[in-house]
Amino acid sequence: MPEVIHEKWQWQEPGTAWKGIGVYHVSLTVPSREQLLGTLVIPDNDPSKARVERTVLGNAVVNELYVMCRHYPPVRILQFCLMPDHLHAVIYVTRAMDTSIRSVIRGYWQGVKKLGRAYTLSISAEFNSAAEDEGGFPFPIFTERPFIRPLSHRGQLNTMIRYVRLNPQRLATKRLMPGFFRVQRGIEIGNRSYDGVGNVELLMQANFAAVHVRRWMVEQARHGNNQPLRDYKNACVLKARRGDVMVSPFISPDEKQVMQVLLHELSPLIILADNGFRDYYKPTDALFDVCAAGRVLILSPWGYDSNKRSISRADCVALNAMAEEICNELNKQR
């Protein structure tokens, strides 16, 4: 872990126009998803040993990160990971700058675009000298601007560093177990169609039960009577221990507590998501290993919306109703 993690952190404040002290997650992707930056190697088919062997272009893209830091001394790299078709980096701006971090990253992007053009020209000269005359080369590699996101609270930092560090291991897991991580379209349950990621065989289990903490239980707990809420959450755990597959969007804090117990006890889950799945979707940290083990199915009734940032109350009501509907439909079929 970089030593700066132990320093007193200061976080991006509103109105600083991205010029102040802050921590950022930056991603650069080859839009075509061609593996131009490296090759994933999985020794002994063990994901924990996975690594990416960089190509010449991959090494140049990483070196350009350090060029950026030399040009802008306040910028420090906390963690980075080069993958076959993209790069992740967590960077720390240690003091206010005259220019914004967006401008810094835009300069980095311009640098790697030049590297990409030089790479395509070299490939053209080496493998197909006539291709350029025919319009096949040079083709642009880094046509999309890098994604940059400020990390706004302390908990995000270690989570993001861990996410970046484990990228090779997770890609290896997906390649060794493609069935559980492939986005599956058109999963029919009753009269409704879902997209899903995970183990669809969970839909073949014998019994299903919804997890839906009612508002009246929470209100009573706030007024000193927490018995109904405690009894309900305990009953959900007991149903899972009995063999029921628990189904829920797991939205409220109390529902999330139930989910954490079920995950700890290795119980299977069906989770309803409020957004759909990109083609390269990966489950969150908390669910990735569970997905690899075949103990979760994540379903969404809606397509992926890149602009969606938060769940609405209408979504919550709809998803809880769908959880009940799924349980009723599947239990009826048994």
Secondary structure, DSSP 8 states (H G I E B T S, - for coil): --GGGGS------TTSTT-SSEEEEEEEE-TT----SEEEE-GGG-GGG-EEEE-HHHHHHHHHHHHHHHHSTTEEEEEEEE-SSEEEEEEEE-S--SS-HHHHHHHHHHHHHHHHHHHHHHHHHHH-TTTTTTT-S---S--S--EEEE--SHHHHHHHHHHHHTHHHHHHHHHHSHHHHS-EEEEEETTEEEEEEE-GGGGGSS-EEE----HHHHHHHHTT--HHHHHHHHHHHHHHHHT-EEEE---SHHHHHHHHHHHHTT--EEEE-SS---TT----HHHHHHHHTT-EEEEESS---TT--S--HHHHHHHHHHHHHHHHHHHHH-
